[in-house]
Amino acid sequence: MVGLGGGSRRREVVRLMSDGERCYGRGDLAGAVDRYQRACALVQDAIHTEPWDADNAQQLGSMLYTLGEWLLQAEDYPAAVDALVAAEAAYERLGDPPGQLVADVVIRRARAHAAAGQPLSAIAEAQQAVTTCLALTAEHADPEDMIPAARVVALAAQVQLSIGGDPDVAVSAADWALRQYLAAFRRGGQFALPAVHAPAVRAAAATAFIVHAAAGRSELAQTARWFFTVAGGGPLPGGDLVERVAERQPTLAQALGVAGRPELADRLTAPATEVRILVPAMRCSPQLAPAYAKIMGDLLIAAPTWDELLFGLEAHALFAAASQQRVPTMRYQFGEFGLHWAAAVVNFGQRHAENDNVPAALDAAAWLSGIIGQLAPHAMAHPQVRFNALSLSQWQHGLYTAVGDTAAAAQVAAVITTLEAMPGS
């Protein structure tokens, strides 16, 4: 370990990390988390006193990344997300942070959101991680150079299937990852998979098995079963998951067909066996994403329940991708596209609230806060934007009040007061 100023602080960090790893090794997650949190606090102190030392930021990012995984395993999802947000911030302090490290943090955060029942946040994080990795490996020819991307894409596949995303996209990501692992670790006629990569291969293989079995692609399902077994997996996911995907998780191509828009299916989807679209952001160019997202939002109004949820998730994913890519229309026409984004998000939240899925509804409410904040300048000039922003804020306030989050409700109440005080309200 480099940096950390004085020797006593450095020694204490090393001691706490060692203790934490020993605790983790014997199954004491609480002890492991406690030691790492204390060690992270010491490194954060070093950053405040020695902001010029980049080694401290690198060290903190690595420690918080590990802490985030342990908190995820402990099912403390809010703390896991906070740790991983802090990990990304630590890497950002490096000025030009290594893209793969950031992608690893973001996909771990996507897993935490998915486990917490927050699909909107999970899909946005998963696709950000995947597109970052694919950009980093665009010119790589060596199969071993693709391993970091394979890990991220494998986990993104698992995340997308678990949150109700398009099964065709989830299985394309899973199959893509498995192909990369096979290319990297095939030795003659053997698949010599190092143990460190087994969890990601199991995640991809389980996803591939569920989707291929649900779609009746028995040969591909058996191939996925083989990967799962080689990776040291136990029993494969049961038939209930296969049945759920088959009956309650439509593909976007299917939903567009039901909506009478087969031409959109031709433009925005691809057969799962083509292994081409790995996240929703890859359906079209970033510049076209807002327009297609708006269409998805329009289609959800008259769609059957499961199609409605998929259209809402897809609209959000495309808007989020365009926002992350800083597409000009998301800045200069946000008064229009922001309202459509908010409408898709609030509809998604309402449907989940009606089914007592509070975490997903609160996830939607959190996204609305950011969208409404960006709509504020437009609300001052356009009465319709102001009216819609006020309606959205009132829904948020009602949700936060219903779940007893008085602090969040008070923040939204302040936004409502501001909107109501605008001229012309």
C-alpha positions in Angstrom: 0.0 0.0 0.0 1.3 3.4 -1.0 0.3 6.8 0.3 -1.8 7.2 3.5 0.6 9.7 5.0 1.9 8.6 8.4 3.1 5.1 9.1 0.7 4.5 12.0 -2.4 5.2 9.9 -1.0 3.0 7.1 -0.4 0.2 9.6 -3.9 0.5 11.0 -5.5 0.4 7.5 -3.5 -2.8 6.7 -4.5 -4.4 10.0 -8.2 -3.6 9.5 -8.2 -4.9 6.0 -6.4 -8.1 7.1 -8.9 -8.5 9.9 -11.8 -7.9 7.5 -10.6 -10.5 5.0 -10.2 -13.0 7.8 -13.7 -12.3 9.1 -15.0 -12.7 5.5 -13.1 -16.0 5.1 -14.8 -17.5 8.2 -18.3 -16.3 7.2 -18.5 -13.3 9.6 -19.9 -10.7 7.1 -20.8 -8.2 9.8 -17.2 -8.3 11.1 -15.8 -8.0 7.7 -18.0 -5.0 6.8 -17.1 -3.3 10.1 -13.4 -3.6 9.6 -13.5 -2.4 6.0 -15.8 0.6 6.9 -13.3 1.7 9.5 -10.4 1.2 7.1 -12.2 3.2 4.5 -12.7 6.1 6.9 -9.0 6.2 7.6 -8.2 6.4 3.9 -10.8 9.1 3.4 -9.1 11.1 6.1 -5.8 10.7 4.2 -7.5 12.0 1.1 -8.7 15.1 2.9 -5.2 15.8 4.4 -3.2 14.8 1.2 -5.5 15.4 -1.8 -2.5 15.4 -4.1 -1.8 11.7 -3.5 -3.6 9.7 -6.2 -2.7 6.4 -4.6 -5.1 7.1 -1.8 -8.0 7.5 -4.2 -7.1 4.3 -6.0 -6.9 2.5 -2.7 -10.2 3.8 -1.5 -11.9 2.9 -4.7 -10.7 -0.7 -4.5 -11.7 -1.0 -0.8 -15.2 0.4 -1.4 -15.6 -1.9 -4.3 -15.0 -4.9 -2.0 -17.1 -3.4 0.7 -20.0 -2.9 -1.7 -19.9 -6.6 -2.6 -19.9 -7.7 1.0 -22.8 -5.4 1.8 -24.7 -6.8 -1.2 -24.1 -10.3 0.2 -25.3 -9.1 3.6 -28.5 -7.8 1.8 -27.9 -4.3 3.0 -28.7 -2.9 -0.4 -28.9 0.9 0.4 -25.5 0.7 2.1 -24.1 -1.3 -0.8 -25.2 1.3 -3.3 -23.8 4.1 -1.2 -20.4 2.3 -1.0 -20.3 1.8 -4.7 -21.3 5.4 -5.5 -18.4 6.4 -3.2 -16.1 3.9 -5.0 -16.9 5.5 -8.4 -16.3 9.0 -6.9 -12.9 7.8 -5.6 -11.9 6.6 -9.1 -13.2 9.9 -10.5 -10.6 11.7 -8.3 -7.9 10.1 -10.5 -8.8 12.6 -13.3 -8.8 9.9 -16.0 -10.1 6.9 -14.1 -9.6 3.4 -15.6 -12.8 2.7 -17.6 -12.9 -1.0 -16.7 -12.6 -0.3 -13.0 -15.6 2.1 -13.2 -17.6 -0.4 -15.3 -17.0 -3.1 -12.6 -18.3 -0.7 -9.9 -21.3 0.2 -12.0 -22.3 -3.3 -12.8 -22.0 -4.3 -9.1 -24.2 -1.3 -8.3 -26.7 -2.6 -10.9 -26.8 -5.9 -9.1 -27.5 -4.2 -5.8 -30.4 -2.2 -7.4 -31.8 -5.4 -8.9 -31.6 -7.3 -5.6 -33.3 -4.4 -3.9 -36.2 -4.5 -6.4 -35.3 -1.2 -8.2 -35.5 -2.1 -11.9 -35.2 1.4 -13.3 -31.9 2.1 -11.6 -30.7 -1.5 -12.3 -31.3 -1.3 -16.1 -29.7 2.2 -16.4 -26.6 1.0 -14.5 -26.3 -2.3 -16.3 -26.4 -0.8 -19.8 -23.9 1.9 -18.8 -21.5 -0.7 -17.6 -21.9 -2.8 -20.7 -21.5 0.0 -23.2 -18.4 1.3 -21.4 -16.8 -2.2 -21.6 -17.7 -2.7 -25.2 -16.2 0.7 -26.1 -13.0 -0.2 -24.2 -12.6 -3.5 -26.1 -13.8 -2.4 -29.5 -10.3 -2.9 -31.1 -9.2 -5.9 -29.0 -8.5 -9.2 -30.9 -7.0 -11.3 -28.1 -9.7 -13.4 -26.4 -8.2 -12.9 -23.0 -8.5 -9.1 -23.4 -12.3 -9.7 -23.6 -12.6 -11.4 -20.2 -13.3 -8.2 -18.2 -16.1 -7.3 -20.6 -17.4 -10.9 -20.5 -17.8 -10.6 -16.7 -19.7 -7.4 -16.9 -22.0 -8.6 -19.7 -22.7 -11.9 -17.9 -23.8 -10.0 -14.8 -25.8 -7.5 -16.9 -27.6 -10.5 -18.5 -28.6 -11.8 -15.0 -29.7 -8.3 -13.9 -31.9 -7.7 -17.0 -33.7 -11.0 -16.7 -34.3 -10.6 -13.0 -35.9 -7.1 -13.3 -38.4 -8.1 -16.1 -36.4 -6.9 -19.0 -36.6 -8.3 -22.6 -35.6 -12.0 -22.4 -34.1 -11.8 -25.9 -31.7 -9.1 -24.8 -30.9 -10.8 -21.5 -30.1 -14.1 -23.3 -28.1 -12.4 -26.0 -25.9 -10.9 -23.3 -25.6 -14.2 -21.6 -24.6 -16.1 -24.8 -22.2 -13.4 -25.8 -20.4 -13.6 -22.4 -20.3 -17.4 -22.6 -18.7 -17.3 -26.1 -16.0 -14.9 -24.8 -15.2 -17.2 -21.9 -15.1 -20.2 -24.2 -12.7 -18.4 -26.6 -10.5 -17.3 -23.8 -10.2 -20.6 -21.8 -10.6 -23.3 -24.4 -7.5 -25.5 -24.4 -7.7 -28.0 -27.1 -10.9 -29.9 -26.4 -11.1 -28.7 -22.8 -12.7 -25.7 -21.2 -10.2 -24.8 -18.5 -12.2 -22.2 -16.6 -10.3 -20.6 -13.6 -12.3 -20.6 -10.4 -12.3 -16.8 -10.2 -14.5 -16.6 -13.3 -16.9 -19.3 -12.3 -19.5 -17.0 -10.7 -19.9 -14.9 -13.8 -20.2 -18.0 -16.0 -22.8 -19.5 -13.7 -24.8 -16.2 -13.9 -24.7 -16.2 -17.7 -25.4 -19.9 -18.0 -28.4 -19.8 -15.6 -29.8 -16.8 -17.6 -29.3 -18.6 -20.9 -30.8 -21.8 -19.7 -34.0 -20.1 -18.3 -34.6 -18.0 -21.5 -33.8 -20.7 -24.0 -35.9 -23.3 -22.1 -38.8 -20.8 -22.0 -38.5 -20.2 -25.7 -38.4 -23.9 -26.5 -34.8 -23.8 -27.7 -33.9 -27.1 -26.1 -30.5 -27.6 -27.7 -29.3 -24.1 -26.6 -30.7 -24.7 -23.2 -28.6 -27.9 -22.9 -25.5 -26.0 -24.0 -26.2 -23.5 -21.2 -26.7 -26.4 -18.8 -23.2 -27.7 -19.8 -21.6 -24.3 -19.0 -23.4 -24.2 -15.7 -22.1 -27.6 -14.7 -18.5 -26.9 -15.8 -18.6 -23.7 -13.7 -19.4 -25.8 -10.6 -23.0 -24.8 -10.4 -25.5 -26.8 -8.2 -29.0 -27.4 -9.3 -30.1 -25.2 -12.2 -33.0 -22.7 -11.7 -36.3 -24.5 -11.4 -39.2 -24.7 -13.8 -41.1 -21.9 -12.0 -38.6 -19.4 -13.4 -38.8 -20.8 -16.9 -42.6 -20.7 -16.7 -42.5 -17.1 -15.4 -40.4 -16.0 -18.4 -42.6 -17.9 -20.8 -45.9 -16.6 -19.5 -45.2 -13.2 -18.0 -42.0 -11.8 -19.5 -42.6 -10.9 -23.2 -39.9 -9.9 -25.5 -40.0 -6.4 -27.0 -40.6 -8.0 -30.5 -43.6 -9.8 -29.1 -45.0 -6.6 -27.4 -44.5 -4.5 -30.5 -46.3 -7.2 -32.5 -49.3 -7.1 -30.1 -49.2 -3.3 -30.4 -49.4 -3.6 -34.2 -46.0 -2.1 -34.8 -44.0 -4.8 -36.5 -41.9 -2.2 -38.4 -40.6 -1.0 -35.0 -39.7 -4.6 -34.1 -37.7 -4.8 -37.4 -35.7 -1.7 -36.4 -35.3 -2.1 -32.7 -35.0 -5.9 -32.1 -33.1 -8.9 -33.3 -33.6 -12.6 -32.8 -31.9 -13.8 -29.6 -29.9 -16.3 -31.7 -28.1 -13.4 -33.5 -26.5 -12.3 -30.1 -26.4 -8.7 -31.3 -28.4 -6.5 -28.8 -26.9 -6.9 -25.3 -28.7 -4.0 -23.6 -31.5 -1.7 -24.6 -29.1 1.1 -25.4 -27.8 -1.0 -28.3 -31.2 -1.0 -30.1 -30.4 2.3 -32.0 -27.9 5.2 -32.1 -28.0 7.5 -29.0 -29.3 10.3 -31.2 -32.4 8.3 -32.2 -33.0 6.9 -28.7 -35.2 9.8 -27.4 -37.6 9.5 -30.3 -37.9 5.8 -30.0 -38.3 6.1 -26.2 -41.2 8.5 -26.7 -42.9 6.0 -29.0 -42.5 3.3 -26.3 -44.1 5.6 -23.8 -47.0 6.2 -26.1 -47.5 2.5 -26.7 -47.7 1.5 -23.0 -51.0 3.4 -22.5 -53.1 0.8 -24.3 -50.8 -2.2 -23.7 -51.6 -5.4 -21.7 -50.1 -5.4 -18.2 -46.8 -7.2 -18.9 -46.2 -5.4 -22.2 -47.0 -2.1 -20.5 -44.3 -2.7 -17.9 -41.8 -3.7 -20.6 -42.6 -0.6 -22.7 -42.1 1.6 -19.6 -38.7 -0.1 -18.7 -37.5 0.2 -22.3 -38.6 3.8 -22.7 -36.7 4.6 -19.5 -33.6 2.7 -20.6 -33.5 4.5 -23.9 -34.0 8.0 -22.3 -31.4 7.2 -19.7 -28.9 6.1 -22.4 -29.4 9.3 -24.3 -29.0 11.3 -21.2 -25.8 9.5 -20.2 -24.4 10.0 -23.8 -25.4 13.8 -23.6 -27.4 13.6 -26.7 -28.2 17.3 -27.7 -31.9 16.8 -27.9 -32.0 15.7 -24.3 -30.6 19.1 -23.4 -32.2 21.5 -25.9 -35.6 19.7 -26.1 -35.9 18.5 -22.5 -39.1 20.3 -22.1 -40.6 17.8 -24.5 -38.6 14.6 -24.0 -38.3 15.1 -20.3 -42.1 15.1 -20.0 -42.3 11.8 -21.9 -39.5 10.3 -19.8 -41.3 11.3 -16.6 -44.7 10.0 -17.9 -43.1 6.5 -18.6 -41.4 6.5 -15.2 -44.5 7.6 -13.2 -46.6 5.0 -15.1 -44.1 2.3 -14.2 -44.1 3.4 -10.6 -47.9 3.5 -10.4 -48.3 0.0 -11.7 -45.8 -1.3 -9.2 -47.4 0.7 -6.3 -50.8 -0.8 -7.3 -49.3 -4.3 -6.8 -47.7 -3.3 -3.5 -44.2 -3.4 -5.0 -43.0 -0.5 -2.9 -39.2 -0.6 -3.8 -39.9 -0.4 -7.5 -42.4 2.5 -6.9 -39.9 4.3 -4.8 -37.2 3.8 -7.4 -39.5 5.5 -9.9 -40.1 8.4 -7.5 -36.3 8.8 -7.1 -35.9 9.1 -10.8 -38.7 11.6 -11.0 -36.9 13.9 -8.7 -34.0 14.2 -11.1 -36.3 14.5 -14.2 -38.4 17.2 -12.5 -35.3 19.1 -11.5 -34.2 19.2 -15.1 -37.8 20.3 -16.1 -37.7 23.3 -13.7 -36.4 25.9 -16.1 -38.9 24.8 -18.7 -41.7 24.9 -16.1 -41.1 28.6 -15.6 -41.8 29.4 -19.2 -44.4 26.8 -20.2 -47.6 26.3 -18.2 -48.2 22.8 -19.5 -44.7 21.7 -18.3 -45.4 23.3 -15.0 -48.8 21.6 -14.7 -47.3 18.2 -15.5 -44.3 18.7 -13.1 -46.8 19.6 -10.4 -48.8 16.4 -11.0 -45.7 14.3 -10.9 -44.6 15.9 -7.7 -48.0 15.3 -6.1 -47.8 11.6 -6.9 -44.3 11.5 -5.4 -45.6 13.3 -2.3 -48.4 10.8 -1.9 -46.1 7.8 -2.2 -43.6 9.1 0.3 -46.3 10.0 2.7 -47.9 6.6 2.4 -44.6 4.8 3.2 -43.8 7.1 6.0 -40.7 8.8 4.5 -41.3 12.2 6.0 -38.0 13.6 5.0 -38.5 12.8 1.3 -42.2 14.0 1.5 -41.0 17.3 2.9 -38.5 17.8 0.1 -41.2 17.1 -2.5 -43.6 19.5 -0.6 -41.0 22.2 -1.1 -40.8 21.5 -4.8 -44.6 21.7 -5.0 -44.7 25.0 -3.2 -42.1 26.4 -5.7 -44.1 25.2 -8.7 -47.3 26.6 -7.3 -45.7 29.9 -6.7 -44.5 30.3 -10.3 -46.2 33.0 -12.3 -49.2 31.7 -14.2 -49.9 28.8 -11.9 
